[in-house]
Amino acid sequence: MPTRFYLASTGSAPVAVPYSGFWTKTGQAVRRPCTTTGNGTALTNFTTTESFTTQERILVVQFVSAEMPAQTINTQELKTVLIAHEAATAAGAYLMVLVRIVTSDGVTQRNVLWTTPGSWQISTTVRTWAPLGLYSGTTTLFGGERIVIEYGWDAQNSTPTTQSVTLRFGDTGTDYAFTAGLTSISRRPWLEMGDDVFAVPAYAGTAGLSGAGSLSATRRVGLRGTAALSGSGTLGSNALAGTADLTGGGTLSGVGAKGASEEEPPRDPDHAPHDPDPPPPVYSTGGGSMVRRSVVMAAPTLVDGRPT
């Protein structure tokens, strides 16, 4: 799925990215945000002038995107459509577009994705231009990087006469078709990359506890303690039985008295519960009975001091 950026005519860019050294003149340039939804800003003309006798590359507007998730930018097509025209043919103006990737703070340039070759000579006719390019390569993003789109023109005027060029931006209304030569000025320009650069990769996200099984623990009656399952993606207790999957991080625990999904096993009438800390036994004198807590044993019958 492609990513289409809309180019706002007003508003502040998320960060002030230094202008690329690709441009020789940046004194008239402004910074604006670009988004994938549009901010509804009015369609506006951006006009710059020059009176140089040498060839110059003049930056008009720099657009800066929001942060992108970690991913790999692979070979893909890039294209844009916008209104551009010059005041007079003496300007010898050629439309220029530069697309690059920078770090979150804009200070470090990670890579250049597209630079137009300067083959689109602007005319005095108010019409659309639709450059098409290709990024060929691979760029690994660590997360937080931004797309920077810079529009300008290559001035090849050989006389000192002042000339001007107008580019039109804004992100309200209906999109232009990707077609050169359209004369309507009421549609919004855009730049599109072949991939969805804001999609969260399949391996990213927050994992949870999943699986169709149950967790159970069996304890000896009379013993207290804690049966626990903890760690990231591991089952960590010999006392737990059953089938369960744990993905992501977290801790599952149950208290030994009645642990998670724990049931007390049936009592065996022939075996008394084991008490880990029994009190001392109490014995009777004479012909009574000997008592050790709840355990009762009958005393033997004595005849002439001997058991029968």
QUILINKA-V265040 format. One line per field, one symbol per residue. ss: DSSP state (H for helix, E for strand, L for the rest). burial: 1 if it has 9 or more other C-alpha atoms within 8 Angstrom, else 0. Layout:
BEGIN
ss->???
burial->???
END
This chain:
BEGIN
ss->LLEEEEELLLLLLLLLLLLLLLLLELLLLEEEEEELLLLLLLLEEEEEEELLLLLEEEEEEEEELLLLLLEEELLEEEEEEEEEEELLHHHLEEEEEEEEEELLLLLLEEEEEEELLLLEELLLLLEEELLEEEELLLEEELLLLEEEEEEEEEELLLLLLLEEEEEEELLLLLELLLLLLLLLLLLELEEEELLLLLLLLLLLLLLLEELLLLLEELLLLLLLLEEEEELLLLLLLLLEELLLEELLLLEEEEEHHHLLLLLLLLLLLLLLLLLLLLLLLELLLLLLEEEELLEEEELLLEELLEEL
burial->00111111100010000000001111001011111001011110011100110011111111111111111011111111111111111011111111111111111010011111010111110111111011100000101111111111111110000011111111110001001100000011111111011000000000000000001111000010011111111000000100011111100011110111010000000000000000000001000011110001000000000000
END
